[in-house]
Amino acid sequence: MRLPLFDMHKPVIAQVHGYCLAGGTDVALLCDIVIAADDAQIGYPPVRALGSPVNHMWTYLAGPQWAKRMLLTGDTVSGKEAERIGLVLKAVPPEELEAEVESLADRIALIDVDLLAANKRIVNMAMELMGARTMQRMAAERDAIARQAPVVHEFYGMAKEKGLKAALDWRDAKFGDGRGNSG
Protein backbone atom coordinates (compact mmCIF):
# COMPACT_ATOMS: atom_id res chain seq x y z
CA MET A 1 0.00 0.00 0.00
CA ARG A 2 1.43 3.37 -1.02
CA LEU A 3 1.21 6.16 1.58
CA PRO A 4 2.59 9.34 -0.05
CA LEU A 5 3.26 11.31 3.16
CA PHE A 6 4.76 8.30 4.93
CA ASP A 7 6.83 7.29 1.90
CA MET A 8 8.02 10.78 0.89
CA HIS A 9 11.78 11.09 1.31
CA LYS A 10 11.53 14.58 2.80
CA PRO A 11 10.25 15.20 6.34
CA VAL A 12 6.65 16.38 6.60
CA ILE A 13 5.41 18.47 9.53
CA ALA A 14 1.67 18.78 10.21
CA GLN A 15 0.58 22.13 11.65
CA VAL A 16 -2.78 21.49 13.33
CA HIS A 17 -5.15 24.23 14.40
CA GLY A 18 -8.90 24.32 14.82
CA TYR A 19 -10.61 21.02 14.08
CA CYS A 20 -8.59 18.03 12.90
CA LEU A 21 -11.31 15.42 12.57
CA ALA A 22 -11.99 12.30 10.52
CA GLY A 23 -10.00 12.43 7.27
CA GLY A 24 -7.99 15.34 8.65
CA THR A 25 -6.49 12.94 11.16
CA ASP A 26 -5.81 10.43 8.39
CA VAL A 27 -3.57 13.09 6.79
CA ALA A 28 -2.02 14.67 9.91
CA LEU A 29 -1.12 11.42 11.65
CA LEU A 30 0.78 10.15 8.59
CA CYS A 31 3.11 13.15 8.82
CA ASP A 32 6.51 12.70 10.43
CA ILE A 33 5.92 15.26 13.16
CA VAL A 34 2.68 16.85 14.33
CA ILE A 35 2.63 20.22 16.11
CA ALA A 36 -0.79 21.41 17.28
CA ALA A 37 -2.36 24.47 18.78
CA ASP A 38 -3.18 23.62 22.39
CA ASP A 39 -6.87 24.36 21.71
CA ALA A 40 -7.07 22.26 18.51
CA GLN A 41 -9.67 19.49 18.55
CA ILE A 42 -8.43 16.11 17.29
CA GLY A 43 -10.51 12.98 16.86
CA TYR A 44 -12.41 10.61 14.60
CA PRO A 45 -16.17 11.12 15.29
CA PRO A 46 -17.20 9.08 12.21
CA VAL A 47 -16.52 5.87 14.19
CA ARG A 48 -19.89 6.57 15.83
CA ALA A 49 -21.84 5.74 12.67
CA LEU A 50 -19.69 5.79 9.52
CA GLY A 51 -16.75 3.39 9.70
CA SER A 52 -13.16 3.56 10.87
CA PRO A 53 -9.93 5.41 10.02
CA VAL A 54 -8.36 4.05 6.86
CA ASN A 55 -4.87 5.33 7.75
CA HIS A 56 -4.55 3.87 11.20
CA MET A 57 -1.65 5.51 13.04
CA TRP A 58 -3.50 5.91 16.36
CA THR A 59 -2.00 2.84 18.05
CA TYR A 60 1.55 3.69 16.94
CA LEU A 61 1.36 7.26 18.21
CA ALA A 62 -0.89 7.15 21.29
CA GLY A 63 -0.66 3.48 22.27
CA PRO A 64 -3.37 0.83 22.33
CA GLN A 65 -5.42 2.11 25.28
CA TRP A 66 -5.72 5.67 23.99
CA ALA A 67 -6.32 4.40 20.44
CA LYS A 68 -9.19 2.31 21.77
CA ARG A 69 -10.48 5.19 23.92
CA MET A 70 -10.61 7.47 20.88
CA LEU A 71 -11.85 4.96 18.33
CA LEU A 72 -14.43 3.24 20.53
CA THR A 73 -16.11 6.55 21.43
CA GLY A 74 -15.46 8.99 18.60
CA ASP A 75 -14.47 11.53 21.24
CA THR A 76 -11.98 14.31 20.59
CA VAL A 77 -9.05 15.63 22.58
CA SER A 78 -7.50 19.08 22.66
CA GLY A 79 -4.06 19.67 21.23
CA LYS A 80 -2.73 19.88 24.79
CA GLU A 81 -4.25 16.47 25.65
CA ALA A 82 -3.00 15.05 22.33
CA GLU A 83 0.52 16.08 23.34
CA ARG A 84 0.12 14.40 26.74
CA ILE A 85 -0.93 11.10 25.19
CA GLY A 86 1.67 11.18 22.40
CA LEU A 87 -0.70 11.74 19.49
CA VAL A 88 1.18 14.95 18.65
CA LEU A 89 4.77 15.89 19.45
CA LYS A 90 4.00 19.30 20.89
CA ALA A 91 1.09 21.65 21.57
CA VAL A 92 1.58 25.40 21.79
CA PRO A 93 -0.69 28.44 22.15
CA PRO A 94 -2.42 29.17 18.81
CA GLU A 95 -0.57 32.45 18.33
CA GLU A 96 2.78 30.60 18.58
CA LEU A 97 1.90 27.67 16.30
CA GLU A 98 3.23 28.96 12.99
CA ALA A 99 6.49 30.21 14.53
CA GLU A 100 6.98 26.86 16.31
CA VAL A 101 6.53 24.90 13.08
CA GLU A 102 8.75 27.30 11.10
CA SER A 103 11.47 27.06 13.74
CA LEU A 104 11.39 23.25 13.64
CA ALA A 105 11.39 23.22 9.82
CA ASP A 106 14.36 25.62 9.77
CA ARG A 107 16.22 23.38 12.22
CA ILE A 108 15.51 20.27 10.15
CA ALA A 109 16.63 22.13 7.00
CA LEU A 110 20.13 22.43 8.50
CA ILE A 111 20.62 18.68 7.89
CA ASP A 112 21.66 17.38 4.47
CA VAL A 113 18.62 16.13 2.52
CA ASP A 114 20.20 12.71 1.92
CA LEU A 115 20.76 12.23 5.65
CA LEU A 116 17.19 13.35 6.37
CA ALA A 117 15.88 10.80 3.89
CA ALA A 118 18.02 8.03 5.34
CA ASN A 119 17.00 8.74 8.93
CA LYS A 120 13.31 9.10 8.07
CA ARG A 121 13.46 5.79 6.21
CA ILE A 122 15.11 4.05 9.18
CA VAL A 123 12.35 5.16 11.55
CA ASN A 124 9.64 4.30 9.03
CA MET A 125 11.21 0.89 8.43
CA ALA A 126 11.12 0.26 12.18
CA MET A 127 7.40 1.09 12.12
CA GLU A 128 6.95 -1.22 9.15
CA LEU A 129 8.67 -4.01 11.09
CA MET A 130 6.11 -3.35 13.83
CA GLY A 131 3.40 -3.90 11.23
CA ALA A 132 2.52 -0.32 10.22
CA ARG A 133 2.06 -1.01 6.51
CA THR A 134 0.08 -4.17 7.17
CA MET A 135 -2.03 -2.19 9.64
CA GLN A 136 -2.76 0.44 6.97
CA ARG A 137 -3.99 -2.24 4.57
CA MET A 138 -6.03 -4.01 7.23
CA ALA A 139 -7.57 -0.73 8.46
CA ALA A 140 -8.75 0.10 4.94
CA GLU A 141 -10.24 -3.39 4.57
CA ARG A 142 -11.99 -3.19 7.96
CA ASP A 143 -13.36 0.26 7.10
CA ALA A 144 -14.89 -1.16 3.92
CA ILE A 145 -16.55 -3.91 5.98
CA ALA A 146 -17.65 -1.48 8.70
CA ARG A 147 -19.38 0.69 6.10
CA GLN A 148 -21.84 -2.15 5.52
CA ALA A 149 -23.19 -1.91 9.08
CA PRO A 150 -26.89 -0.99 9.35
CA VAL A 151 -26.07 2.19 11.31
CA VAL A 152 -24.03 3.51 8.38
CA HIS A 153 -26.94 3.03 5.99
CA GLU A 154 -29.25 4.64 8.54
CA PHE A 155 -26.92 7.65 8.81
CA TYR A 156 -26.74 8.12 5.03
CA GLY A 157 -30.51 7.67 4.70
CA MET A 158 -31.11 10.33 7.31
CA ALA A 159 -28.57 12.66 5.67
CA LYS A 160 -30.32 12.22 2.33
CA GLU A 161 -33.79 12.71 3.78
CA LYS A 162 -33.20 15.39 6.44
CA GLY A 163 -29.77 16.79 5.61
CA LEU A 164 -26.25 16.31 6.93
CA LYS A 165 -26.73 18.49 10.02
CA ALA A 166 -29.70 16.39 11.16
CA ALA A 167 -27.74 13.17 10.59
CA LEU A 168 -24.75 14.49 12.53
CA ASP A 169 -27.05 15.62 15.36
CA TRP A 170 -28.65 12.15 15.40
CA ARG A 171 -25.22 10.51 15.51
CA ASP A 172 -23.69 12.73 18.19
CA ALA A 173 -26.49 13.96 20.49
CA LYS A 174 -26.44 10.89 22.75
CA PHE A 175 -22.76 11.46 23.56
CA GLY A 176 -23.44 14.86 25.18
CA ASP A 177 -20.15 16.31 23.96
CA GLY A 178 -21.61 19.40 22.35
CA ARG A 179 -21.74 18.01 18.82
CA GLY A 180 -25.43 17.05 18.80
CA ASN A 181 -28.58 18.90 19.83
CA SER A 182 -28.38 17.64 23.40
CA GLY A 183 -24.82 18.99 23.95
C-alpha positions in Angstrom: 0.0 0.0 0.0 1.4 3.4 -1.0 1.2 6.2 1.6 2.6 9.3 -0.1 3.3 11.3 3.2 4.8 8.3 4.9 6.8 7.3 1.9 8.0 10.8 0.9 11.8 11.1 1.3 11.5 14.6 2.8 10.2 15.2 6.3 6.6 16.4 6.6 5.4 18.5 9.5 1.7 18.8 10.2 0.6 22.1 11.7 -2.8 21.5 13.3 -5.1 24.2 14.4 -8.9 24.3 14.8 -10.6 21.0 14.1 -8.6 18.0 12.9 -11.3 15.4 12.6 -12.0 12.3 10.5 -10.0 12.4 7.3 -8.0 15.3 8.7 -6.5 12.9 11.2 -5.8 10.4 8.4 -3.6 13.1 6.8 -2.0 14.7 9.9 -1.1 11.4 11.6 0.8 10.2 8.6 3.1 13.2 8.8 6.5 12.7 10.4 5.9 15.3 13.2 2.7 16.9 14.3 2.6 20.2 16.1 -0.8 21.4 17.3 -2.4 24.5 18.8 -3.2 23.6 22.4 -6.9 24.4 21.7 -7.1 22.3 18.5 -9.7 19.5 18.5 -8.4 16.1 17.3 -10.5 13.0 16.9 -12.4 10.6 14.6 -16.2 11.1 15.3 -17.2 9.1 12.2 -16.5 5.9 14.2 -19.9 6.6 15.8 -21.8 5.7 12.7 -19.7 5.8 9.5 -16.8 3.4 9.7 -13.2 3.6 10.9 -9.9 5.4 10.0 -8.4 4.1 6.9 -4.9 5.3 7.7 -4.6 3.9 11.2 -1.7 5.5 13.0 -3.5 5.9 16.4 -2.0 2.8 18.0 1.6 3.7 16.9 1.4 7.3 18.2 -0.9 7.1 21.3 -0.7 3.5 22.3 -3.4 0.8 22.3 -5.4 2.1 25.3 -5.7 5.7 24.0 -6.3 4.4 20.4 -9.2 2.3 21.8 -10.5 5.2 23.9 -10.6 7.5 20.9 -11.8 5.0 18.3 -14.4 3.2 20.5 -16.1 6.5 21.4 -15.5 9.0 18.6 -14.5 11.5 21.2 -12.0 14.3 20.6 -9.1 15.6 22.6 -7.5 19.1 22.7 -4.1 19.7 21.2 -2.7 19.9 24.8 -4.3 16.5 25.6 -3.0 15.0 22.3 0.5 16.1 23.3 0.1 14.4 26.7 -0.9 11.1 25.2 1.7 11.2 22.4 -0.7 11.7 19.5 1.2 14.9 18.6 4.8 15.9 19.4 4.0 19.3 20.9 1.1 21.7 21.6 1.6 25.4 21.8 -0.7 28.4 22.2 -2.4 29.2 18.8 -0.6 32.4 18.3 2.8 30.6 18.6 1.9 27.7 16.3 3.2 29.0 13.0 6.5 30.2 14.5 7.0 26.9 16.3 6.5 24.9 13.1 8.7 27.3 11.1 11.5 27.1 13.7 11.4 23.3 13.6 11.4 23.2 9.8 14.4 25.6 9.8 16.2 23.4 12.2 15.5 20.3 10.2 16.6 22.1 7.0 20.1 22.4 8.5 20.6 18.7 7.9 21.7 17.4 4.5 18.6 16.1 2.5 20.2 12.7 1.9 20.8 12.2 5.7 17.2 13.3 6.4 15.9 10.8 3.9 18.0 8.0 5.3 17.0 8.7 8.9 13.3 9.1 8.1 13.5 5.8 6.2 15.1 4.1 9.2 12.3 5.2 11.6 9.6 4.3 9.0 11.2 0.9 8.4 11.1 0.3 12.2 7.4 1.1 12.1 6.9 -1.2 9.2 8.7 -4.0 11.1 6.1 -3.4 13.8 3.4 -3.9 11.2 2.5 -0.3 10.2 2.1 -1.0 6.5 0.1 -4.2 7.2 -2.0 -2.2 9.6 -2.8 0.4 7.0 -4.0 -2.2 4.6 -6.0 -4.0 7.2 -7.6 -0.7 8.5 -8.7 0.1 4.9 -10.2 -3.4 4.6 -12.0 -3.2 8.0 -13.4 0.3 7.1 -14.9 -1.2 3.9 -16.5 -3.9 6.0 -17.7 -1.5 8.7 -19.4 0.7 6.1 -21.8 -2.2 5.5 -23.2 -1.9 9.1 -26.9 -1.0 9.3 -26.1 2.2 11.3 -24.0 3.5 8.4 -26.9 3.0 6.0 -29.3 4.6 8.5 -26.9 7.7 8.8 -26.7 8.1 5.0 -30.5 7.7 4.7 -31.1 10.3 7.3 -28.6 12.7 5.7 -30.3 12.2 2.3 -33.8 12.7 3.8 -33.2 15.4 6.4 -29.8 16.8 5.6 -26.3 16.3 6.9 -26.7 18.5 10.0 -29.7 16.4 11.2 -27.7 13.2 10.6 -24.8 14.5 12.5 -27.0 15.6 15.4 -28.7 12.2 15.4 -25.2 10.5 15.5 -23.7 12.7 18.2 -26.5 14.0 20.5 -26.4 10.9 22.8 -22.8 11.5 23.6 -23.4 14.9 25.2 -20.2 16.3 24.0 -21.6 19.4 22.3 -21.7 18.0 18.8 -25.4 17.1 18.8 -28.6 18.9 19.8 -28.4 17.6 23.4 -24.8 19.0 24.0 
